[in-house]
Amino acid sequence: MTQILPEITNINAAFWQGGKNGELFISQCDDCEFFIHPPSAFCVKCHSRNVSAQAVSGDGTVSSFSVNFQKWLPELETPYVVAIVELKEQENLRFVTNIIGCDPNSVRIGTPVEVTFENHEDVWLPLFRPKEFGAET
């Protein structure tokens, strides 16, 4: 499948490349400990410029989703799930991703998910799959 990959910068490299080692990195203020996404060089809460990338659990829940049946590109496999996942580390720490590894019609708001990565060139896209039933959250 054709992917439009992000430009890697000093600010976002940890987020896009942490998957190489199986880790999801999110920017965090070193002063007030607020997590920031998308990656940023300053804290949106306290305005500090003392920000660094921190590894997070990669566990979260689906807060919103859509099952897409439109074949936008010839090589695109449908249906697929576009979701907003909220990470467990902080309320409203959310980002848009895809839910994979399940029947798209089985995804629900509140579904517990865990990160997995898909490599394209020098980018590891953070995708999510449902946590196995009975797995620790």
N, C-alpha and C positions, 0 to 999 in steps of 0.2 A: 504494500500500500504506500502511496506517495504521502510523505509527511512534510509539513511546513515546520521546520525546526526553529527554535528560538536562537537569537544571537547570544552567545555566552559572553558575559561581562564579569568584572571583578565582584560586582554586587550579587549577581545571580548564579555564579558558577557552582557553588555548593548545592543549591537547590536542584539544578539540572544535571549535575554530575555525581552527586552523592550515591545514586543508585548503583554506580559501578561497584560499590562495596556493600550494597544492600541497605543503605541508610537514607532516610529522608531528613534533609536539613531545612530548617525554617529560621529566618532572621529573628533575632531576639535582642531586645535592649538590655545591655549589660548594667544599666542603672536601675530601671524600674521592672525589669524582667518580663515586659510585655512582648508577646510574639507578634511579628509583623509579616503579612503576606499580601501582595507579592513582595519579594525581597526589596529592601530599601536600605539606603545609607543613613537614614535617620529614623528616630522613633516617632510614630504618629501620635503617641500618647503624651510623652513628656518632652519631645523635641530634641532629645539627646542625639548626638552623632556617635555615641559609643554603642555600636551595634555589631553583632557577630552572628555567624550561622551556628545553630545548635541542633544536634541530632534529636529527633523526637521519636515517639514510639511507632508511628505509622498506623495507629489504631484510630478509628473514627466511626461516624455514623452518617448515613445518607440523610441530608436535610431537605433535599429537593432533587427531582430527576425528571428526565423525559426519555422515552423510548423512541428512537428515530428510525423510521422505515424508509426515508428518502435516500436513494442511491445518488449522492451528490457527485461522486466520481466513479468511473467504470470499475475500478478495482476495490471500491469500498464494499465491505461485507455488511449487510443489514439483516436483521435489526441490530442496533447497538444502543447502549445506555450512556447518555450524557448526564452527569450528576454534580451536585454541589455536596462535597463531603466536609463535615466539621470534625476537626481533629480533637481528640480527648484532652489535649493539654490546656486548651483555653476556650471558653465560650466565644462563639462567633469567629473562631480561627478556621476559615473556610476557603476552599478553592474548587474550581471547576476541573473535572476529570472524567474518565470513563470507568464504568463498572464492568469488569470482565469475569470470565470463569463461571458463568451461571446463565440460566435462562433469563433473557432480558425481562420477561413478564413476571419473574419472581421478585424483582427488586421493589422494595417498599420504603417509604420514609421511615427512618429509625433503624433500618437494616445495619447491623454492625459490620464494618468492613476493615480490611487491613491492606496496607500498601504492597504493591509489587511493581517491578520496573520492566520497561520495554526499551531496549537499546536501539538507537538510530544514530550512526556515526559517533560523535562525541557527546551525545545527549542520552540520558536515561529518563524516559518519561515516567512520572509517578502515576500509576493506575491503581485501581482498588478492586479487590474481590471480596465477596462475602466471607466473613470469618466462619470457620467450621463450627457447626452446632456443638455447643458444649465447651468451646474453646474459651480460655481465660480472656477477659476484656480489660 
